[in-house]
Amino acid sequence: MTSQPLDFSSLPDLRDLHPGDAAIQNIFLQRQAISRFTPTSERSYLDDMSGIDVFICALRHLYSQIPMSWRGDPEKTKPELRRQIKAAEDENPLLRLAWSDLGNSTESLLAQSGVRQEIATRLMERDFGLGNLSFVELAKSDLMCRTLFCRPPFQLYDGNPLSQPVLTDEPGEWDIETQTDSTEMAKSSMITWNGEGDLGTYISDKFGTFVSARNKRRYLFTFNRPVVLRVHYHAPVENSPGFESLRLINVDGKCLRRISNSTSIMEITKPEESITLYTLIAVVRLSKTDENRDLIRRYGIDGVECWAPANFQYTEESWKLGEPGRQYMLFYAPALGTPPLVSPPEFTARPTDFAANITLANYIVHGDVERLQ
């Protein structure tokens, strides 16, 4: 995004504060929220920061799902990969901002607004192809594909498609094709769905064998089993699938397995051997042209809603997934074990003492003994 790094000295990196400790990093990522934005400029695009703020909230939640080896952690990520992630964050500081310790001190609050304003200015006044700062513009931008979604935890397809001559009897030997460009793979990993049929089946149909008449070869595209699945959902006007239909999906990845007693002959696995269960971990209700607020709702791997801190203004109970004619961005992660017998609700009312409990938890995490007394 820029050759001049932003000043994050007042927004320390959670990976440096808690190296190697996924549990503590996740607590901060999920329980802190970006502060209300206070602009120091009258640029019109600064009037609505919901897209950036919701993107930061969503990205922190996604960060909490990915393995430590892919976080850029000082202790758990390989040095070369850390350098690549650092370079991506220098180009796209929004990725680094999402790793910040979002404290409540005056210094931190000023820095949160200042860094966001600078990021917004660079995004809108340089040639990044963004029409506005809405969530969908950010999430589908070339910049995000090039710096974030090109990483394997977000890739829908295996990066090395396989092929064989059409005349080859199945099963048979497969040749490894040249690795596809990761940025283009990131773009193709964004699933666009109009609400017809079953979402899991729709995704599963993207894998399997496809024949090219041009070169008379059979290609096999297999599932990468990403840590995060991304879906741009256009809810139909009638009979639009809602939360209950979309909270869990099964994806058949059409994987290969080696035939016993063979060194090179492979066959496509049976569906029951290649199905992965995914659970909904975040929903972004995308703003319409006559609205100026993207909204977000997050869930744990267990399907229970994760309440945002009370100071975060872009989450509320006034909407449901699947409202006719609306668009949403859905994020899924692999489910753990057997789904609960009783489905968790789409959202639950926030208890009246929630804010006080979160404040108490922050004091405990930060070791602020004086405030606990």
KASULVEN-V134890 format. One record per helix or strand of 2 or more residues. SS is the DSSP state (~ for helix, > for strand). FROM is the first residue (numbers start at 1). LEN is the number of residues. If there is no record, write none. Layout:
# KASULVEN-V134890
SS,FROM,LEN
SS,FROM,LEN
This chain:
# KASULVEN-V134890
~,14,4
~,22,10
~,44,4
~,50,14
~,68,3
~,79,13
~,93,5
~,106,20
~,135,5
~,142,6
~,152,3
>,162,4
>,175,2
~,182,7
>,190,4
~,199,6
>,208,5
>,217,5
>,229,6
~,243,4
>,248,5
>,256,3
>,266,3
~,271,4
>,275,11
>,295,5
>,305,2
>,327,8
~,354,13
~,369,4
